[in-house]
Amino acid sequence: MKKTAPMKESFMTDAALMILRLSGFGLALAHGWAKIERFLSGESAQFVEGVARLGFPYPTVFAWAATLAELVGGSLIALGLLTRVAASFAAITMFVAAFLRHRLAQQTLAFFGVNPVAADVLEGWGNPERAALYLLIFLALVLMGGGRFSLDRLVRRA
């Protein structure tokens, strides 16, 4: 078996981290931007009420925190600036979305027939898949950082 040269392996790892980081733009544009528009247009009541139903105190504050974690955090992740910090906040937000809002654990148990749930209840919970995927990506970035092709790397050099 041929062994990969360390330089090539490092390049591939950094390229993979950059690809993972680009998912931050998806989070920022598809989720954070829509939420910030709702806040700025005064149409955020439904989102704030949803946060309150999850049991968070000060739901408006937590709704804003989630919005900023998605919009600002996603942008920072994509750029590779403060990657680990931004990915931490984004991961927490995605954990809440996947496990509290969309009830990933309960849906998984229902899928395997361990704890059957009515179809209308499942539909009301929504699909946790996207939040779970973002969560895994952001946890990887928390562990690995932004890599060589990130602004973090440039800032450290200065």
QUISULWO-V113601 format. One record per residue. N is the residue number from 1. SS is DSSP state (2 for helix, 1 for strand, 0 for the rest). PHI is phi in whole degrees, -180 to 180 (none if undefined). Layout:
N_SS_PHI, N_SS_PHI
This chain:
1_0_none, 2_0_-80, 3_0_-90, 4_0_-75, 5_0_-66, 6_2_-56, 7_2_-64, 8_2_-67, 9_2_-61, 10_2_-64, 11_2_-61, 12_2_-64, 13_2_-62, 14_2_-66, 15_2_-66, 16_2_-64, 17_2_-63, 18_2_-64, 19_2_-62, 20_2_-62, 21_2_-62, 22_0_-62, 23_2_-63, 24_2_-59, 25_2_-65, 26_2_-62, 27_2_-64, 28_2_-65, 29_2_-79, 30_2_-79, 31_2_-118, 32_2_-64, 33_2_-63, 34_2_-62, 35_2_-69, 36_2_-66, 37_2_-61, 38_2_-64, 39_2_-63, 40_2_-70, 41_0_-93, 42_0_79, 43_0_-109, 44_0_-97, 45_2_-57, 46_2_-64, 47_2_-66, 48_2_-62, 49_2_-63, 50_2_-63, 51_2_-66, 52_2_-62, 53_2_-63, 54_0_-75, 55_0_98, 56_0_-77, 57_0_-73, 58_0_50, 59_2_-59, 60_2_-65, 61_2_-64, 62_2_-70, 63_2_-65, 64_2_-63, 65_2_-60, 66_2_-64, 67_2_-61, 68_2_-70, 69_2_-62, 70_2_-77, 71_2_-75, 72_2_-73, 73_2_-61, 74_2_-61, 75_2_-66, 76_2_-63, 77_2_-61, 78_2_-61, 79_2_-79, 80_0_77, 81_0_-113, 82_0_55, 83_2_-56, 84_2_-66, 85_2_-67, 86_2_-63, 87_2_-66, 88_2_-64, 89_2_-65, 90_2_-66, 91_2_-64, 92_2_-61, 93_2_-62, 94_2_-71, 95_2_-62, 96_2_-61, 97_2_-63, 98_2_-70, 99_2_-94, 100_2_-96, 101_2_-72, 102_0_-97, 103_0_54, 104_2_-56, 105_2_-63, 106_2_-66, 107_2_-67, 108_2_-65, 109_2_-62, 110_2_-66, 111_2_-58, 112_0_-88, 113_0_78, 114_0_-73, 115_0_-139, 116_0_-59, 117_0_-132, 118_0_-62, 119_2_-58, 120_2_-68, 121_2_-69, 122_2_-58, 123_2_-63, 124_2_-66, 125_2_-72, 126_0_80, 127_0_-98, 128_0_-85, 129_2_-59, 130_2_-64, 131_2_-63, 132_2_-65, 133_2_-65, 134_2_-59, 135_2_-56, 136_2_-64, 137_2_-61, 138_2_-69, 139_2_-65, 140_2_-61, 141_2_-71, 142_2_-62, 143_2_-72, 144_2_-98, 145_0_83, 146_0_-82, 147_0_85, 148_0_-64, 149_0_-95, 150_0_-126, 151_2_-69, 152_2_-55, 153_2_-64, 154_2_-67, 155_2_-65, 156_2_-64, 157_2_-72, 158_0_-70
